Amino acid sequence: MTLDLAQARAFLRPRRLAMILPAMVVASAPGAFWGQQAVDVPQLSGQPNTPMLGALLLPLPLACLVVAALHSDMNEMEQRAARNLRRLEVAQVAALLSIAGALLTLALAVNNQNHVILFALRGLILWTGVGLAAMPLIGRQVAWAAPMGLFVTMSLVTRDANGDVHVWAIPAYPIDSIGAWGISIAVCVIGIVLATSETNWLRGRFPRLSRTRPVTAARHPGAPGKVDLERL
């Protein structure tokens, strides 16, 4: 698929990246002084409060921004677009993940907090995947909230009644845990696949939920009912 400048602008404009990118810079800034600080989180199991590194919390807002950027003001038109947008959306997620990871790394390295950088990067991968995987279920407009809800839940039930870390509390695992890295990467990959394929997935299984209003503007001349992004 070839892409010229006009088509790229038509794809990126409704995604408000001019707001997302500065917000990512602001969200990563606390890492310069808070990455290795710990806060005590109460446990619903009755166990003593569990300390949580700031590096575990820092990637959360960045992941939410990466997920939010995939929502477009023209989603309904793009779902009917003649051009396949999947590759563009995958490229966008990969680019924003790379930018978010670089910002986190830079912020944490400023104050010589290199030992917690990998915690932050693993969390960024995991929470981005959670948000993307939620898109087919709750929609692109609010999917960014899914990582926040799961993060709060995991934080409150990190340990069981015996004081052991629950198997699902992935952020609390040691940084050298191959299983935690594997799960985080797998969730992200699955999330990308689900998010970029959500239109066909929803239409195939939940046709009523995926039903949208008809689009009458900018129809593709060779395919009735299709929208041509090149003319938007």
HUSUL-V702933 format. One line per field, one symbol per residue. ss: DSSP state (2 for helix, 1 for strand, 0 for the rest). phi: phi as a letter, one per 20 degrees, with the letter a starting at -180 (. if undefined). A space follows every 10 residues. Layout:
ss=???
phi=???
//
This chain:
ss=0000222222 2220002222 2222222220 2222000111 1000000001 1112222222 2222222200 0000222220 1000022222 2222222222 2222222222 0002222222 2222222222 2222222200 0002222222 2222220010 0000100002 2200000222 2222222222 2222220222 2222200000 0000000010 0000001022 20
phi=.ebeffffff fegfelffef fffffffegg ffccfdfcce dfdffnfggd fcfgfeegff ffffffffff fdfdgffffd ffefegffff ffffffffff fffffffffg dldffdffgf ffffffffff ffffgfednf fdffffffff fffffecfde fenefffeeg fefgfeffff ffffffffff fffffedfff ffffdcgffe fcffddelff febgnedeff de
//
